[in-house]
Amino acid sequence: MNRKSAVSSSALTLACVTAVSIVGYTLLSARKKDSSTKSTPSSRDASDTNDPQEKPTTNHTIEKVNASIPGQIDISQPSSNSALSRLQASNTITIAYASTTGTCKNFAIALHDALKILLKAQDTKVQMCTTDELDWWDELLNNEEDEDASNVPTAGNGTTAAPVVIFILPTWTGGTLPEQYAPLLTGLDEICHDWRVAPRPLRHTDGKKGAHFSDTKSIQIASFGMGSTAYDTSTFCKPAKDVFKSFMKLGARSLLTSHGKSVVG
C-alpha cells in the first residue's frame, strides 16, 4: 500500500462526509421552511400519520435544496445509474437505501448525484440501489472479481481505494425497517451468527496500527438513519445503528474514525 492509495481513500472519505453534510443540511433547512409555511395540521401529507418516522419530501423541497447547495450541484434530476458493480469492488461507492414515503429515496438520489460531481476527477464509480435489490449473503461472502477487469474504475491516477457502502435507512414503527426491507436486518443477523461463516469475513488486513489507512480492500461502512424524535432513544434510527454494528462485526471498517476508533452516532 503506497501513499497515493492512502490519499485516495482519504479523498473518498472527505467527499462522502462533505456530500452527506451538504445534502443533509440543505434538506433539513428546506423542510423546516416548508413546515413554517403550513398554517393548519390538515395541510400535512396523509402518509405522515402512517409513519411518524419517515416523512415525505416534495419536489418543491428538492428544488429549494438544489438552489442552496454550494457549487451549483444539481440534484433536482437524478442521474442515470449504470449496472451495479459488486459491493466489494475497489474504487466503488454504493448507496443502499430503504424508503416508503420518499424521504430516504430523495436523500439517496441527492447524495448519489453530489458524490458523482465531487468525485468526477477521480473516476470513482458511485452507484445506488434499494436494499432489497441485493443478495446480502452473496455480496458479502462471495467476493468475486469482475469478469472484465477493465470495467473496474481507478481513483483518478491509477490508485486503489477501498469500497464504500453508505446506508440511508428510515425508522418504522417500533424501531424496525418496513416489511419490504426487513430481509436486510435478518440477513445480516444470520450471517453474523452462522457457524459456517469465518470470523470477520469482510476484513482483509490485520488490526495493526494504521491499517485503516492502508486497507484498500475491506468495505468502509457508513449508516445514515432518518426518524422522528417522537420515538424514544431505544428505537430512534435503530435500523441504521443495527446495520452499522452488524457490518462492524463482520469486519468492515467505519468510514469515519476518531483517534483510531470507529464513530457511531
N, C-alpha and C positions, 0 to 999 in steps of 0.2 A: 504494500500500500504506500503510494507516494504522496507527497504534499499536495499535488494537484487534485488528487481524488478527495482528500480531506477537505480542501477548499470547495470542491464541487458539492459535497454533501452539506457543508455549512451553508452554501448558497441556496440549496433546495430548502433547507430548514428555514432560513431567513425569508425566502419567498413565501413559503406556506404560512408562516406566522404573520407576515405583512398582509397577505391576501385575506386571511381569516379576520384580522383586526379591522381592515378597511371595510370588508363586506358586512361583518357583524355590526360594527358601529353605525354604518350608514343605514342598514336595515332597521336597526333599533330606533335610530333617530327619526326615520321616515314613519315608522309605525306609531311612535309617540305623537308625531304631528297629526297623523290620521285620527288617532284616538281623541286628541284635543278638539277636533272639529266636529265630533259627534255630540249632539245635544241630548239625545234620549237613548235609553237602553235598547229600544226597539230597532235602532239602526244597526245593531250588531248582527254579524252574519249568523245564520241559524246554526251552522256547524259548530259555533263556539260552545253551545250548550251540550253538544255530544262529546266534545273533547276539550276539557279545560286546559290541557297541556300543550297542544299544538294548534295555534290559531292561524287562519289563512292569511296569506299575503296577496294583496290585489295587484293587478297590473299597474294601477296608479302609484302604488308604493314602490314598485320596481323602477318606474320612471323617475321618481324622486331620488331613489338610491343611485341610479345611473348618472343623474345630474350632479350628485355630490361627491362622487368618487374622484380622488386626485388623479391626475394624469389622463383624464378622459377615457377611462376604461369602460367600454360599452358592454353592459350586461343585460340590456333590455331585450336582446335577441340571442337565444342560446346558440352557441356554435355547434357544428356537426361533431358527432362522436364516432370515431372510426372503430373498427373491430377491436374488442378488448384483448390486451396482452395479458399474460399470466401476472398474478399479483406480485410474484417474487422476481419479476423481470427487472434488471437493473435500469436505472435512469427512467423509472416509471412512477408516476403518482396516480393512485387510484382513489377516487372519491366515491364511497359507497353510502347510500342514504336510504332511509325509510320515510315515507310520508303518506298521509291520508288527506289532510286539508290543504297541502301545498306549501306550507312554510319551509319545511326541511328541503323539499324539492327545489324551491326557488333559491334557497341559500346555497344548495349544492351547485346549481347552474351558475350562479353568480361567482362562486369560488372557482369553479372549473374554468370559466372564461377569464377571470382575473389572473389565475395562475398561468394560463396559456400565454397571456400577454407578457407577464412578468418574466417568464422563463423562455420566451421565444428565442433569444440569442443562444440559449444553452441547448436547444433542440431536445428538451426533455418531453417525453410523452405524458400528457395529462388526460386521463380517461375517467369516465363517470358511469355509474350503474346503480341500480337498486340492489339491496342486499339479497333479495330473493332470486336474483339472476345468477348467482354464483353457487357452485357446489363447494362448500367450505372444506369438506374432507379432502376433495381433490386439490383445491387451490393451496391448502396449507401443508399437505403431506406428500404431494407428488410434484416436486419442484423440477419439472421437465423443461429443458431448454427449447426455445422456439426452433422449429424446423429450418426456418430461413433466418440465419443469424444477421443478415443484412437489414432485417426489419427492426432490430433492437437499436434504439436511439443511443447516441452518445451525448454527454453533457457539454456540448459546445466545442470542446478542444480535445476530444478523444479520451477524456477521463471517464471514470465509472463512479456512479453514485448509488447508494443503497435505495431499494424500492421503498416507497412511502404509501401508506394506506391511511386515509382520513375518513372517519365515520361521521355522518351527520344524522343523528337519531332523535326522534320525538319521545316523549314520555306519555304513555297511555294510562288508562285507569288502573290504579293500584301499583304504579311504577313498573309497568311492563311495556313491551312493544305491541303494536297492533297485531292481530292474529296472523295476518298475511306474512308478517316479517318475523314472527316468533321463531322459526327454524334457525335463525342466526344464533340466538342465545342457546337454544337446545343443542345445536350442532357443536358450538364451541365448548359447551359443558361436557358433551360426550367425548370430544377429542381430549379434553384435559384429564378425564378420568378413565379413559380406556387403557387397560394394562398393556395392550399391544403397541401403543404409541410410545416411542422413545422419549425420555425427558428432554424438554426444551427443543423440540424439533426445528423451531424457526431460528435458533441461534447457530451461527456459522463461525464464530470466533470464541476464544476463551474470555474469562472475566478479568483479564489483566487491566491495570490502569491505563486509560487512554484508548482502550479497544473500541469504545463507542465511536470515536472519530475516524478510526482506520477500517471499520467494518463496512464493506460495500455490498454485502450480500444479505445480511439479516434485515427483515422488514422493520421499518420505523413506523410506529403507530401513533395516531392521534385520534381522539374521540370527542366530538363536539355534541353536547346534549342540549335539547330545547325542551322547555317545560314551564309550567306555571308555578309561581311561588305559593299558590293556594294549597299545594301538596306539602307535606312535611319533609324534613331533610332526609328521611329514610327512603323516600320514593322519588324525590326531585331529581330528574335526569338520571335515574338509576340504570336504565338500559345502557346508556353511554359509558357509565362507570364500570358496569359489569363486563362489557365488551373489552374495554381497555385492560381490566385486570386479567381476563382470560388470555388475551394476546401476550401479556407480560409473562404469565405462567408458561406459555408455550415458547418463550424465548425471544419474542420480539423486543425491539428497543424503543423506548419512548422518544418521540420526535423532539420533545423538549426535555432538557435536563437542567438541573441547578446544582452546582457543586458536585457534579458527577452522579447525581441521583435523579430518578425519574420524577416528573412533575405530574401530580394528579390533582385536578381542580374540581 
